[in-house]
Amino acid sequence: MEFLGRDSELRRLNQALARTGSFSVIWGRRRAGKSRLLIEWCRHCDGLYAIGENSAPEVQRRYLASAVAERFPGFADIEYPTWRSLLARLSVEADQVGWRGPFIVDELQHLMAADRCFLSQFQNWLDQPGRNLCVAVSGSSRRTMHWAVADASAPPLGRAVESFALRPLRAGYLADAFEFRRFSDLVGIYALWGGMPRYWESAVPFGEDIDGAVDTLVLDPSGPLHHEPEHLLHEETPPATALRPLLDVVGSGACRLGEIAGSLGRPATSLAKPIAALIEMGFVRREVPFGSDPRSGKRSLYRIDDPFLRMWFRVVAPHRATLTAAHPESRLRSWHRYQRELEARAWEELCSAAVPRLHQSDHPLARLGPFEPAQRFWHRSAPERDIVARSVDGSRVLVGEAKRSLDSKNAGRLLAGLASADLPGARDCDIVPVLFAPQADDLPRQNELGFVVDAESVFSALR
């Protein structure tokens, strides 16, 4: 699949490379495209790419030396007893030919886990005066990399001039990867694969055969993604497999802390740390309603954050026995049972993500922005609102509803209902009613009652 949508990340890495001896750190979940980003950057910048293997330190050094030997012949002809000796020779070789890097080490967490002395020796090397070599490292264990970068008590990596978590690709790039006739078709694609480039790459060969992709890749017990969440948890450092029951419960639909605790038979007070760990790993999202204090947890909801994981815990996890014994037609019935629910959730998520970016589009709503990040609103018996966002200048509040289908007969009624929304902190603001519908060909984008935003506008904003 073509390399897509990482212009800002490449720009940040190139800015770091312009600084002599700079050090950069990238982390993020597996499948997000860290290796592909680093390989593309390496190719454009005449860099050297190496991978930290999950092995003994002696073997790791041997493999790393072999990678370095691709640029410096003979580098792997000797054994390096310590990381200090390997890194010191790398600096000498680079200085002799005036090579400034970047030297890239992917999957750094394996080196950190295998040798507790690695991190301090690596830091000492980074701190050496006169080092000209630019260095970049990456890791898939979000907890380990975040600790190494952000924790002031940890040995080494706090001196990075550039550090960032690689996020999933924005959904707007789905239109470049998948050849579909209508933008509305991309909603179903996003509901399955989210923004993970590796999942896109696996699904693209199936074209418009969505059922074929779901069954072959996920539902079939021999499919490459059938055990994906288990692999993701296991590959954390240390493994996070003990958190699986929490994901099962949240994935089944329990979203309030009391519900989650009750389903697990545990006191709610015991869940703070495991939920925080899942949030940190990017598996779970905490939501607070519009107008609430984000520091208060009383009205918080917890949901699976990634669309693929959301689908897996809804469709695969509860039906593993059935999927193992069933024919493809029966397996697909499990997917079809939840397909509309998952696509509706995905569409709402896409619309919310697009709101802060619509001011850069050609939609008539753009002139009223920019808007802050959107939230949902719920409170007791008050009507729930799918999408609520305050304008940056504080004068307006966008109140939106995400519909999977919409026609001219009910659009006016729905817009009028949104215009009368009573929201905390919004009584002195102008209400901007907005309906989001994947297909709205027979409706004007703006009328006297409000606005209509379709899938083309949403996906175009999310680029």
GIRALIN-V278600 format. One record per residue. N is the residue number from 1. RES is the residue in three letters. SS is DSSP state (H for helix, E for strand, C for the rest). NEAR is the number of other ideal C-beta (glycine too) atoms within 12 Angstrom. Layout:
<<N | RES | SS | NEAR> <N | RES | SS | NEAR>>
This chain:
<<1 | MET | C | 24> <2 | GLU | C | 16> <3 | PHE | C | 25> <4 | LEU | C | 29> <5 | GLY | C | 31> <6 | ARG | C | 33> <7 | ASP | H | 18> <8 | SER | H | 18> <9 | GLU | H | 34> <10 | LEU | H | 32> <11 | ARG | H | 17> <12 | ARG | H | 26> <13 | LEU | H | 41> <14 | ASN | H | 24> <15 | GLN | H | 19> <16 | ALA | H | 33> <17 | LEU | H | 32> <18 | ALA | C | 19> <19 | ARG | C | 23> <20 | THR | C | 20> <21 | GLY | C | 28> <22 | SER | C | 30> <23 | PHE | E | 38> <24 | SER | E | 42> <25 | VAL | E | 41> <26 | ILE | E | 44> <27 | TRP | E | 42> <28 | GLY | C | 42> <29 | ARG | C | 43> <30 | ARG | C | 38> <31 | ARG | C | 33> <32 | ALA | C | 37> <33 | GLY | C | 37> <34 | LYS | H | 43> <35 | SER | H | 29> <36 | ARG | H | 32> <37 | LEU | H | 37> <38 | LEU | H | 40> <39 | ILE | H | 25> <40 | GLU | H | 26> <41 | TRP | H | 39> <42 | CYS | H | 31> <43 | ARG | H | 17> <44 | HIS | H | 19> <45 | CYS | H | 27> <46 | ASP | C | 19> <47 | GLY | C | 34> <48 | LEU | E | 36> <49 | TYR | E | 33> <50 | ALA | E | 41> <51 | ILE | E | 29> <52 | GLY | C | 37> <53 | GLU | C | 25> <54 | ASN | C | 23> <55 | SER | C | 19> <56 | ALA | C | 15> <57 | PRO | H | 28> <58 | GLU | H | 19> <59 | VAL | H | 20> <60 | GLN | H | 32> <61 | ARG | H | 36> <62 | ARG | H | 24> <63 | TYR | H | 29> <64 | LEU | H | 39> <65 | ALA | H | 32> <66 | SER | H | 25> <67 | ALA | H | 28> <68 | VAL | H | 36> <69 | ALA | H | 22> <70 | GLU | C | 19> <71 | ARG | C | 28> <72 | PHE | C | 25> <73 | PRO | C | 13> <74 | GLY | C | 14> <75 | PHE | H | 28> <76 | ALA | H | 24> <77 | ASP | H | 14> <78 | ILE | C | 16> <79 | GLU | C | 16> <80 | TYR | C | 27> <81 | PRO | C | 17> <82 | THR | C | 22> <83 | TRP | H | 35> <84 | ARG | H | 23> <85 | SER | H | 19> <86 | LEU | H | 39> <87 | LEU | H | 34> <88 | ALA | H | 22> <89 | ARG | H | 30> <90 | LEU | H | 38> <91 | SER | H | 31> <92 | VAL | H | 22> <93 | GLU | H | 27> <94 | ALA | H | 30> <95 | ASP | H | 21> <96 | GLN | H | 14> <97 | VAL | H | 17> <98 | GLY | C | 12> <99 | TRP | C | 23> <100 | ARG | C | 25> <101 | GLY | C | 40> <102 | PRO | C | 42> <103 | PHE | E | 42> <104 | ILE | E | 42> <105 | VAL | E | 47> <106 | ASP | E | 40> <107 | GLU | C | 36> <108 | LEU | H | 44> <109 | GLN | H | 41> <110 | HIS | H | 32> <111 | LEU | H | 41> <112 | MET | H | 38> <113 | ALA | H | 30> <114 | ALA | H | 26> <115 | ASP | C | 26> <116 | ARG | C | 16> <117 | CYS | C | 19> <118 | PHE | H | 33> <119 | LEU | H | 31> <120 | SER | H | 21> <121 | GLN | H | 28> <122 | PHE | H | 37> <123 | GLN | H | 27> <124 | ASN | H | 22> <125 | TRP | H | 31> <126 | LEU | H | 34> <127 | ASP | C | 20> <128 | GLN | C | 23> <129 | PRO | C | 10> <130 | GLY | C | 12> <131 | ARG | C | 28> <132 | ASN | C | 26> <133 | LEU | C | 38> <134 | CYS | C | 36> <135 | VAL | E | 44> <136 | ALA | E | 44> <137 | VAL | E | 46> <138 | SER | E | 50> <139 | GLY | E | 44> <140 | SER | C | 39> <141 | SER | C | 38> <142 | ARG | H | 36> <143 | ARG | H | 37> <144 | THR | H | 35> <145 | MET | H | 42> <146 | HIS | H | 32> <147 | TRP | H | 28> <148 | ALA | H | 37> <149 | VAL | H | 35> <150 | ALA | H | 21> <151 | ASP | C | 16> <152 | ALA | C | 12> <153 | SER | C | 9> <154 | ALA | C | 22> <155 | PRO | C | 23> <156 | PRO | C | 33> <157 | LEU | H | 39> <158 | GLY | H | 22> <159 | ARG | H | 26> <160 | ALA | C | 30> <161 | VAL | C | 25> <162 | GLU | E | 31> <163 | SER | E | 29> <164 | PHE | E | 30> <165 | ALA | E | 25> <166 | LEU | C | 39> <167 | ARG | C | 28> <168 | PRO | C | 37> <169 | LEU | C | 38> <170 | ARG | C | 31> <171 | ALA | H | 42> <172 | GLY | H | 31> <173 | TYR | H | 31> <174 | LEU | H | 43> <175 | ALA | H | 31> <176 | ASP | H | 24> <177 | ALA | H | 34> <178 | PHE | C | 36> <179 | GLU | C | 18> <180 | PHE | C | 27> <181 | ARG | C | 12> <182 | ARG | C | 21> <183 | PHE | C | 33> <184 | SER | C | 32> <185 | ASP | H | 25> <186 | LEU | H | 40> <187 | VAL | H | 44> <188 | GLY | H | 36> <189 | ILE | H | 44> <190 | TYR | H | 50> <191 | ALA | H | 41> <192 | LEU | H | 46> <193 | TRP | H | 44> <194 | GLY | C | 41> <195 | GLY | C | 41> <196 | MET | C | 39> <197 | PRO | H | 38> <198 | ARG | H | 32> <199 | TYR | H | 41> <200 | TRP | H | 39> <201 | GLU | H | 25> <202 | SER | H | 26> <203 | ALA | H | 40> <204 | VAL | H | 26> <205 | PRO | C | 17> <206 | PHE | C | 25> <207 | GLY | C | 17> <208 | GLU | C | 19> <209 | ASP | C | 18> <210 | ILE | H | 32> <211 | ASP | H | 26> <212 | GLY | H | 23> <213 | ALA | H | 33> <214 | VAL | H | 39> <215 | ASP | H | 33> <216 | THR | H | 25> <217 | LEU | H | 36> <218 | VAL | H | 42> <219 | LEU | H | 38> <220 | ASP | C | 27> <221 | PRO | C | 23> <222 | SER | C | 16> <223 | GLY | C | 25> <224 | PRO | C | 20> <225 | LEU | C | 36> <226 | HIS | C | 26> <227 | HIS | C | 24> <228 | GLU | H | 32> <229 | PRO | H | 40> <230 | GLU | H | 24> <231 | HIS | H | 23> <232 | LEU | H | 34> <233 | LEU | H | 33> <234 | HIS | H | 21> <235 | GLU | C | 29> <236 | GLU | C | 35> <237 | THR | C | 30> <238 | PRO | C | 18> <239 | PRO | C | 21> <240 | ALA | C | 32> <241 | THR | H | 19> <242 | ALA | H | 17> <243 | LEU | H | 33> <244 | ARG | H | 28> <245 | PRO | H | 26> <246 | LEU | H | 38> <247 | LEU | H | 40> <248 | ASP | H | 28> <249 | VAL | H | 34> <250 | VAL | H | 41> <251 | GLY | H | 37> <252 | SER | C | 26> <253 | GLY | C | 23> <254 | ALA | C | 28> <255 | CYS | C | 27> <256 | ARG | C | 25> <257 | LEU | H | 30> <258 | GLY | H | 22> <259 | GLU | H | 21> <260 | ILE | H | 35> <261 | ALA | H | 24> <262 | GLY | H | 15> <263 | SER | H | 23> <264 | LEU | H | 26> <265 | GLY | C | 12> <266 | ARG | C | 21> <267 | PRO | C | 13> <268 | ALA | H | 23> <269 | THR | H | 13> <270 | SER | H | 15> <271 | LEU | H | 34> <272 | ALA | H | 21> <273 | LYS | H | 17> <274 | PRO | H | 32> <275 | ILE | H | 36> <276 | ALA | H | 20> <277 | ALA | H | 28> <278 | LEU | H | 40> <279 | ILE | H | 28> <280 | GLU | H | 29> <281 | MET | C | 39> <282 | GLY | C | 34> <283 | PHE | C | 40> <284 | VAL | E | 35> <285 | ARG | E | 28> <286 | ARG | E | 31> <287 | GLU | E | 31> <288 | VAL | C | 25> <289 | PRO | C | 28> <290 | PHE | C | 38> <291 | GLY | C | 28> <292 | SER | C | 24> <293 | ASP | C | 14> <294 | PRO | C | 16> <295 | ARG | C | 10> <296 | SER | C | 12> <297 | GLY | C | 22> <298 | LYS | C | 16> <299 | ARG | C | 27> <300 | SER | C | 32> <301 | LEU | E | 29> <302 | TYR | E | 35> <303 | ARG | E | 33> <304 | ILE | E | 39> <305 | ASP | C | 30> <306 | ASP | C | 40> <307 | PRO | H | 39> <308 | PHE | H | 44> <309 | LEU | H | 44> <310 | ARG | H | 37> <311 | MET | H | 40> <312 | TRP | H | 45> <313 | PHE | H | 36> <314 | ARG | H | 35> <315 | VAL | H | 37> <316 | VAL | H | 39> <317 | ALA | H | 32> <318 | PRO | H | 19> <319 | HIS | H | 27> <320 | ARG | H | 23> <321 | ALA | H | 13> <322 | THR | H | 21> <323 | LEU | H | 30> <324 | THR | H | 19> <325 | ALA | H | 11> <326 | ALA | C | 20> <327 | HIS | C | 15> <328 | PRO | H | 21> <329 | GLU | H | 13> <330 | SER | H | 19> <331 | ARG | H | 33> <332 | LEU | H | 28> <333 | ARG | H | 21> <334 | SER | H | 33> <335 | TRP | H | 38> <336 | HIS | H | 21> <337 | ARG | H | 18> <338 | TYR | H | 31> <339 | GLN | H | 25> <340 | ARG | H | 18> <341 | GLU | H | 20> <342 | LEU | H | 38> <343 | GLU | H | 34> <344 | ALA | H | 28> <345 | ARG | H | 35> <346 | ALA | H | 40> <347 | TRP | H | 43> <348 | GLU | H | 37> <349 | GLU | H | 36> <350 | LEU | H | 47> <351 | CYS | H | 47> <352 | SER | H | 39> <353 | ALA | H | 34> <354 | ALA | H | 45> <355 | VAL | H | 48> <356 | PRO | C | 28> <357 | ARG | C | 32> <358 | LEU | H | 38> <359 | HIS | H | 25> <360 | GLN | H | 21> <361 | SER | C | 29> <362 | ASP | C | 15> <363 | HIS | C | 29> <364 | PRO | H | 21> <365 | LEU | H | 38> <366 | ALA | H | 27> <367 | ARG | H | 18> <368 | LEU | H | 30> <369 | GLY | C | 30> <370 | PRO | C | 26> <371 | PHE | E | 39> <372 | GLU | C | 23> <373 | PRO | C | 22> <374 | ALA | C | 39> <375 | GLN | E | 38> <376 | ARG | E | 36> <377 | PHE | E | 36> <378 | TRP | C | 25> <379 | HIS | C | 21> <380 | ARG | C | 9> <381 | SER | C | 6> <382 | ALA | C | 16> <383 | PRO | C | 20> <384 | GLU | C | 25> <385 | ARG | E | 37> <386 | ASP | E | 37> <387 | ILE | E | 43> <388 | VAL | E | 47> <389 | ALA | E | 41> <390 | ARG | E | 34> <391 | SER | E | 29> <392 | VAL | C | 18> <393 | ASP | C | 15> <394 | GLY | C | 16> <395 | SER | C | 17> <396 | ARG | E | 30> <397 | VAL | E | 39> <398 | LEU | E | 49> <399 | VAL | E | 44> <400 | GLY | E | 45> <401 | GLU | E | 40> <402 | ALA | E | 40> <403 | LYS | E | 33> <404 | ARG | C | 30> <405 | SER | C | 27> <406 | LEU | C | 30> <407 | ASP | C | 19> <408 | SER | H | 20> <409 | LYS | H | 11> <410 | ASN | H | 20> <411 | ALA | H | 32> <412 | GLY | H | 22> <413 | ARG | H | 19> <414 | LEU | H | 35> <415 | LEU | H | 34> <416 | ALA | H | 20> <417 | GLY | H | 23> <418 | LEU | H | 36> <419 | ALA | H | 28> <420 | SER | C | 19> <421 | ALA | C | 35> <422 | ASP | C | 22> <423 | LEU | C | 34> <424 | PRO | C | 24> <425 | GLY | C | 18> <426 | ALA | C | 27> <427 | ARG | C | 13> <428 | ASP | C | 13> <429 | CYS | C | 26> <430 | ASP | E | 20> <431 | ILE | E | 32> <432 | VAL | E | 38> <433 | PRO | E | 36> <434 | VAL | E | 50> <435 | LEU | E | 45> <436 | PHE | E | 51> <437 | ALA | E | 40> <438 | PRO | C | 37> <439 | GLN | C | 27> <440 | ALA | C | 34> <441 | ASP | C | 19> <442 | ASP | C | 15> <443 | LEU | C | 28> <444 | PRO | C | 21> <445 | ARG | C | 26> <446 | GLN | E | 24> <447 | ASN | E | 20> <448 | GLU | C | 11> <449 | LEU | C | 25> <450 | GLY | E | 35> <451 | PHE | E | 42> <452 | VAL | E | 41> <453 | VAL | E | 49> <454 | ASP | C | 38> <455 | ALA | H | 41> <456 | GLU | H | 32> <457 | SER | H | 37> <458 | VAL | H | 46> <459 | PHE | H | 38> <460 | SER | H | 28> <461 | ALA | H | 35> <462 | LEU | C | 36> <463 | ARG | C | 25>>
